């Protein structure tokens, strides 16, 4: 039987960052169940299109998710990502 889930790793990272904006890459990787290198790639993807912004606080990064941006896929493009994030932050 194949192991699949409804949400992508990109979604899992966004969900994690919503409640844990000061997480280290290592923390995100452990929470999502992927490698640190995968997290770095996902963060790059998310930052590149504006879903996440990064700021330095001392030596650490703090991540801010932009919940008012819309999903990228045409089938969900009329919804904001904040709608999904609210489901998992309650």
URKA-V13012 format. One record per residue. N is the residue number from 0. RES is the residue in three letters. PHI is phi in whole degrees, 0 to 359 (999 if undefined). NEAR is the number of other C-alpha atoms within 8 Angstrom. D_CENTER is the distance of its C-alpha to the mean C-alpha in Angstrom with 2 decimals. Layout:
BEGIN
N/RES/PHI/NEAR/D_CENTER + N/RES/PHI/NEAR/D_CENTER
END
This chain:
BEGIN
0/UNK/999/2/27.47 + 1/UNK/284/3/24.15 + 2/UNK/258/4/20.94 + 3/UNK/223/4/18.34 + 4/UNK/227/5/15.72 + 5/UNK/283/4/14.85 + 6/UNK/257/7/11.07 + 7/UNK/280/7/9.66 + 8/UNK/296/8/7.82 + 9/UNK/300/9/5.26 + 10/UNK/295/8/5.24 + 11/UNK/298/10/5.72 + 12/UNK/295/12/3.16 + 13/UNK/301/10/1.85 + 14/UNK/299/11/5.43 + 15/UNK/298/12/6.32 + 16/UNK/294/14/5.74 + 17/UNK/301/11/7.53 + 18/UNK/263/7/10.34 + 19/UNK/220/7/10.36 + 20/UNK/294/10/9.99 + 21/UNK/262/9/12.64 + 22/UNK/297/11/11.41 + 23/UNK/278/8/12.85 + 24/UNK/304/9/11.53 + 25/UNK/299/8/14.00 + 26/UNK/296/8/12.75 + 27/UNK/297/14/9.19 + 28/UNK/302/13/11.21 + 29/UNK/294/9/13.62 + 30/UNK/293/7/11.50 + 31/UNK/274/10/9.85 + 32/UNK/87/6/13.23 + 33/UNK/229/8/12.77 + 34/UNK/282/8/14.38 + 35/UNK/298/10/13.57 + 36/UNK/298/6/14.46 + 37/UNK/296/9/11.94 + 38/UNK/299/13/9.11 + 39/UNK/301/9/11.00 + 40/UNK/295/8/11.23 + 41/UNK/295/11/7.67 + 42/UNK/299/9/7.21 + 43/UNK/300/8/10.49 + 44/UNK/303/8/9.75 + 45/UNK/293/11/7.12 + 46/UNK/289/11/9.69 + 47/UNK/301/7/12.53 + 48/UNK/258/6/12.17 + 49/UNK/92/8/11.29 + 50/UNK/291/11/7.98 + 51/UNK/226/11/7.41 + 52/UNK/244/10/10.73 + 53/UNK/240/9/11.97 + 54/UNK/227/7/15.27 + 55/UNK/273/8/17.59 + 56/UNK/233/7/19.13 + 57/UNK/67/5/21.97 + 58/UNK/265/5/20.90 + 59/UNK/249/8/17.29 + 60/UNK/267/12/14.20 + 61/UNK/239/11/12.62 + 62/UNK/251/11/9.31 + 63/UNK/237/10/9.55 + 64/UNK/275/10/7.37 + 65/UNK/262/10/10.02 + 66/UNK/290/10/10.61 + 67/UNK/274/7/13.81 + 68/UNK/283/9/12.71 + 69/UNK/266/10/13.68 + 70/UNK/299/11/12.51 + 71/UNK/275/6/13.81 + 72/UNK/286/6/16.01 + 73/UNK/305/7/19.43 + 74/UNK/292/5/19.73 + 75/UNK/243/9/16.93 + 76/UNK/298/10/17.30 + 77/UNK/273/8/19.22 + 78/UNK/244/8/16.35 + 79/UNK/273/12/13.81 + 80/UNK/294/11/10.17 + 81/UNK/301/10/11.34 + 82/UNK/297/9/13.64 + 83/UNK/292/8/11.27 + 84/UNK/297/12/9.46 + 85/UNK/296/8/13.10 + 86/UNK/301/7/14.12 + 87/UNK/265/7/12.10 + 88/UNK/260/8/12.72 + 89/UNK/266/4/16.44
END
